[in-house]
Amino acid sequence: MDILIKKCKVCEIEKLGLTEFKKFRLVCRICDSKINYNAYKDKFKEYYIKDQSKRLAYQKEYHTKKNGGITRKIGRPRTINVE
């Protein structure tokens, strides 16, 4: 069985084609995820700023139901504070 080795178009490193590349792509998975993150990170920030109050209310209701009415501080600190 032949081992397929491809060269990434972005980082120009040779990698295994079956595991490190998506099907029919010339960019490796790592470079592909970096490109997608940079393309959409501003959209995600805008979405979270716009819908923060709705999400906080939903999370608070969900956790009070889950814990039987006991509320406590949950999660990591927010990086975007709109309130």
MDTraj code that builds the backbone (N, CA, C; nanometers):
import mdtraj as md
import numpy as np

residues = "MET ASP ILE LEU ILE LYS LYS CYS LYS VAL CYS GLU ILE GLU LYS LEU GLY LEU THR GLU PHE LYS LYS PHE ARG LEU VAL CYS ARG ILE CYS ASP SER LYS ILE ASN TYR ASN ALA TYR LYS ASP LYS PHE LYS GLU TYR TYR ILE LYS ASP GLN SER LYS ARG LEU ALA TYR GLN LYS GLU TYR HIS THR LYS LYS ASN GLY GLY ILE THR ARG LYS ILE GLY ARG PRO ARG THR ILE ASN VAL GLU".split()
xyz = np.array([
    [0.0840, -0.1181, 0.0000],
    [0.0000, 0.0000, 0.0000],
    [0.0882, 0.1239, 0.0000],
    [0.0562, 0.2172, -0.0852],
    [0.1336, 0.3404, -0.0950],
    [0.0899, 0.4398, 0.0114],
    [0.1869, 0.5115, 0.0631],
    [0.1576, 0.6182, 0.1591],
    [0.1474, 0.7482, 0.0807],
    [0.0350, 0.8148, 0.0938],
    [0.0110, 0.9382, 0.0213],
    [0.0650, 1.0559, 0.1022],
    [0.1556, 1.1297, 0.0445],
    [0.2112, 1.2469, 0.1107],
    [0.1756, 1.3681, 0.0265],
    [0.1179, 1.4697, 0.0916],
    [0.0801, 1.5927, 0.0240],
    [0.1589, 1.7089, 0.0826],
    [0.1695, 1.8143, 0.0045],
    [0.2364, 1.9355, 0.0501],
    [0.1300, 2.0432, 0.0666],
    [0.1246, 2.1019, 0.1854],
    [0.0254, 2.2059, 0.2143],
    [0.0558, 2.3315, 0.1328],
    [-0.0490, 2.3929, 0.0812],
    [-0.0355, 2.5118, -0.0016],
    [0.0025, 2.6353, 0.0811],
    [-0.0330, 2.6355, 0.2092],
    [-0.0092, 2.7529, 0.2936],
    [0.1244, 2.7425, 0.3672],
    [0.1431, 2.6357, 0.4447],
    [0.2650, 2.6225, 0.5260],
    [0.3787, 2.5529, 0.4520],
    [0.3482, 2.4915, 0.3378],
    [0.4461, 2.4243, 0.2519],
    [0.5242, 2.3139, 0.3231],
    [0.4575, 2.2408, 0.4124],
    [0.5166, 2.1269, 0.4817],
    [0.4516, 1.9997, 0.4270],
    [0.5315, 1.8985, 0.4043],
    [0.4788, 1.7715, 0.3553],
    [0.4205, 1.6935, 0.4723],
    [0.2967, 1.6461, 0.4559],
    [0.2265, 1.5727, 0.5608],
    [0.1543, 1.4543, 0.4998],
    [0.1093, 1.3622, 0.5860],
    [0.0315, 1.2476, 0.5391],
    [-0.1022, 1.2962, 0.4848],
    [-0.1363, 1.2489, 0.3671],
    [-0.2568, 1.2957, 0.3007],
    [-0.3857, 1.2421, 0.3603],
    [-0.3825, 1.1221, 0.4155],
    [-0.5057, 1.0609, 0.4641],
    [-0.5523, 1.1201, 0.5968],
    [-0.4592, 1.1540, 0.6852],
    [-0.4984, 1.1980, 0.8192],
    [-0.4902, 1.3485, 0.8390],
    [-0.4000, 1.4141, 0.7717],
    [-0.3757, 1.5551, 0.8007],
    [-0.4391, 1.6505, 0.7010],
    [-0.5088, 1.5971, 0.6011],
    [-0.5781, 1.6792, 0.5028],
    [-0.7238, 1.6351, 0.4950],
    [-0.8132, 1.7304, 0.4712],
    [-0.9519, 1.6945, 0.4415],
    [-0.9573, 1.6435, 0.2979],
    [-1.0648, 1.5747, 0.2666],
    [-1.0782, 1.5146, 0.1351],
    [-1.0829, 1.6231, 0.0266],
    [-1.0067, 1.6069, -0.0775],
    [-1.0011, 1.6965, -0.1934],
    [-0.9529, 1.8378, -0.1580],
    [-0.8690, 1.8522, -0.0550],
    [-0.8167, 1.9837, -0.0169],
    [-0.6662, 1.9889, -0.0393],
    [-0.6149, 2.1063, -0.0638],
    [-0.4715, 2.1274, -0.0788],
    [-0.4119, 2.1984, 0.0422],
    [-0.4960, 2.2291, 0.1405],
    [-0.4533, 2.2966, 0.2630],
    [-0.4729, 2.1995, 0.3791],
    [-0.3726, 2.1870, 0.4673],
    [-0.3825, 2.0923, 0.5792],
    [-0.4878, 2.1384, 0.6797],
    [-0.5278, 2.0494, 0.7684],
    [-0.6331, 2.0792, 0.8654],
    [-0.5965, 2.1949, 0.9580],
    [-0.4709, 2.2021, 0.9994],
    [-0.4280, 2.3078, 1.0912],
    [-0.4377, 2.4445, 1.0235],
    [-0.3855, 2.4562, 0.9025],
    [-0.3918, 2.5834, 0.8296],
    [-0.5358, 2.6191, 0.7948],
    [-0.6156, 2.5184, 0.7617],
    [-0.7563, 2.5409, 0.7285],
    [-0.8316, 2.5979, 0.8479],
    [-0.8066, 2.5450, 0.9669],
    [-0.8769, 2.5961, 1.0847],
    [-0.8306, 2.7375, 1.1187],
    [-0.7033, 2.7692, 1.0989],
    [-0.6542, 2.9057, 1.1226],
    [-0.7191, 3.0050, 1.0265],
    [-0.7306, 2.9655, 0.9003],
    [-0.7924, 3.0527, 0.7997],
    [-0.9384, 3.0783, 0.8351],
    [-1.0124, 2.9739, 0.8715],
    [-1.1533, 2.9890, 0.9068],
    [-1.1709, 3.0731, 1.0322],
    [-1.0860, 3.0535, 1.1329],
    [-1.0949, 3.1313, 1.2561],
    [-1.0755, 3.2796, 1.2269],
    [-0.9732, 3.3122, 1.1498],
    [-0.9476, 3.4530, 1.1181],
    [-1.0586, 3.5149, 1.0351],
    [-1.1234, 3.4342, 0.9520],
    [-1.2307, 3.4861, 0.8677],
    [-1.3572, 3.5162, 0.9471],
    [-1.3855, 3.4375, 1.0522],
    [-1.5136, 3.4492, 1.1210],
    [-1.5069, 3.5054, 1.2626],
    [-1.3890, 3.5361, 1.3166],
    [-1.3807, 3.5773, 1.4564],
    [-1.4536, 3.7085, 1.4833],
    [-1.4532, 3.8010, 1.3904],
    [-1.5255, 3.9268, 1.4101],
    [-1.6766, 3.9054, 1.4108],
    [-1.7246, 3.8146, 1.3246],
    [-1.8673, 3.7821, 1.3216],
    [-1.9122, 3.7222, 1.4544],
    [-1.8301, 3.6322, 1.5103],
    [-1.8646, 3.5691, 1.6372],
    [-1.8707, 3.6717, 1.7492],
    [-1.7753, 3.7648, 1.7535],
    [-1.7751, 3.8675, 1.8572],
    [-1.9006, 3.9534, 1.8481],
    [-1.9373, 3.9939, 1.7261],
    [-2.0586, 4.0741, 1.7074],
    [-2.1825, 3.9978, 1.7542],
    [-2.1903, 3.8698, 1.7206],
    [-2.3050, 3.7883, 1.7602],
    [-2.3155, 3.7800, 1.9118],
    [-2.2039, 3.7542, 1.9801],
    [-2.2075, 3.7400, 2.1252],
    [-2.2385, 3.8722, 2.1941],
    [-2.1924, 3.9830, 2.1383],
    [-2.2250, 4.1136, 2.1961],
    [-2.3742, 4.1416, 2.1798],
    [-2.4274, 4.1117, 2.0622],
    [-2.5683, 4.1408, 2.0322],
    [-2.6637, 4.0555, 2.1161],
    [-2.6332, 3.9282, 2.1344],
    [-2.7253, 3.8355, 2.2001],
    [-2.6829, 3.7980, 2.3422],
    [-2.5982, 3.8782, 2.4055],
    [-2.5454, 3.8406, 2.5361],
    [-2.6545, 3.8326, 2.6432],
    [-2.7455, 3.9274, 2.6465],
    [-2.8479, 3.9266, 2.7518],
    [-2.9402, 3.8046, 2.7394],
    [-2.9759, 3.7670, 2.6160],
    [-3.0607, 3.6487, 2.5957],
    [-2.9892, 3.5217, 2.6401],
    [-2.8614, 3.5114, 2.6046],
    [-2.7857, 3.3921, 2.6409],
    [-2.7666, 3.3817, 2.7917],
    [-2.7401, 3.4945, 2.8580],
    [-2.7222, 3.4925, 3.0030],
    [-2.8507, 3.4513, 3.0739],
    [-2.9646, 3.5024, 3.0278],
    [-3.0925, 3.4663, 3.0883],
    [-3.1207, 3.3173, 3.0701],
    [-3.0942, 3.2650, 2.9512],
    [-3.1167, 3.1228, 2.9245],
    [-3.0262, 3.0367, 3.0123],
    [-2.8983, 3.0737, 3.0232],
    [-2.8046, 2.9956, 3.1035],
    [-2.8440, 2.9965, 3.2504],
    [-2.8867, 3.1108, 3.3000],
    [-2.9269, 3.1202, 3.4404],
    [-3.0479, 3.0313, 3.4673],
    [-3.1466, 3.0355, 3.3778],
    [-3.2658, 2.9515, 3.3931],
    [-3.2297, 2.8035, 3.3853],
    [-3.1437, 2.7676, 3.2918],
    [-3.1036, 2.6287, 3.2741],
    [-3.0335, 2.5754, 3.3988],
    [-2.9406, 2.6528, 3.4537],
    [-2.8644, 2.6055, 3.5694],
    [-2.9477, 2.6006, 3.6975],
    [-3.0457, 2.6900, 3.7097],
    [-3.1319, 2.6810, 3.8283],
    [-3.2201, 2.5566, 3.8207],
    [-3.2688, 2.5215, 3.7019],
    [-3.3464, 2.3984, 3.6860],
    [-3.2594, 2.2763, 3.7119],
    [-3.1378, 2.2792, 3.6596],
    [-3.0482, 2.1657, 3.6706],
    [-3.0042, 2.1415, 3.8147],
    [-2.9761, 2.2464, 3.8895],
    [-2.9257, 2.2330, 4.0257],
    [-3.0357, 2.2390, 4.1310],
    [-3.1594, 2.2363, 4.0923],
    [-3.2694, 2.2371, 4.1872],
    [-3.2883, 2.3704, 4.2580],
    [-3.2644, 2.4803, 4.1886],
    [-3.2870, 2.6122, 4.2455],
    [-3.1665, 2.6720, 4.3158],
    [-3.0569, 2.5998, 4.3235],
    [-2.9365, 2.6524, 4.3880],
    [-2.8543, 2.7260, 4.2820],
    [-2.8298, 2.8541, 4.3061],
    [-2.7504, 2.9315, 4.2115],
    [-2.6104, 2.9517, 4.2663],
    [-2.5152, 2.9470, 4.1773],
    [-2.3754, 2.9707, 4.2140],
    [-2.3040, 3.0274, 4.0918],
    [-2.1838, 3.0793, 4.1135],
    [-2.1068, 3.1348, 4.0047],
    [-2.0611, 3.0204, 3.9135],
    [-2.0875, 3.0326, 3.7826],
    [-2.0611, 2.9245, 3.6889],
    [-1.9779, 2.9760, 3.5721],
    [-1.8826, 2.8968, 3.5266],
    [-1.8106, 2.9251, 3.4036],
    [-1.6891, 3.0125, 3.4220],
    [-1.6278, 3.0418, 3.3100],
    [-1.5073, 3.1243, 3.3108],
    [-1.5453, 3.2718, 3.3001],
    [-1.4557, 3.3613, 3.3368],
    [-1.4859, 3.5041, 3.3253],
    [-1.5084, 3.5449, 3.1801],
    [-1.5998, 3.6364, 3.1577],
    [-1.6302, 3.6828, 3.0222],
    [-1.5237, 3.7802, 2.9737],
    [-1.4897, 3.7714, 2.8464],
    [-1.3945, 3.8659, 2.7887],
    [-1.4667, 3.9859, 2.7288],
    [-1.5937, 3.9674, 2.6932],
    [-1.6731, 4.0752, 2.6359],
    [-1.7848, 4.1074, 2.7344],
    [-1.7792, 4.2211, 2.7976],
    [-1.8824, 4.2608, 2.8924],
    [-1.9615, 4.3774, 2.8350],
    [-2.0870, 4.3530, 2.8066],
    [-2.1721, 4.4546, 2.7472],
    [-2.2555, 4.5245, 2.8520],
    [-2.2970, 4.4527, 2.9538],
    [-2.3892, 4.5058, 3.0540],
    [-2.3393, 4.6293, 3.1220],
])
top = md.Topology()
chain = top.add_chain()
for i, resn in enumerate(residues, 1):
    res = top.add_residue(resn, chain, resSeq=i)
    for name in ("N", "CA", "C"):
        top.add_atom(name, md.element.get_by_symbol(name[0]), res)
traj = md.Trajectory(xyz[None], top)
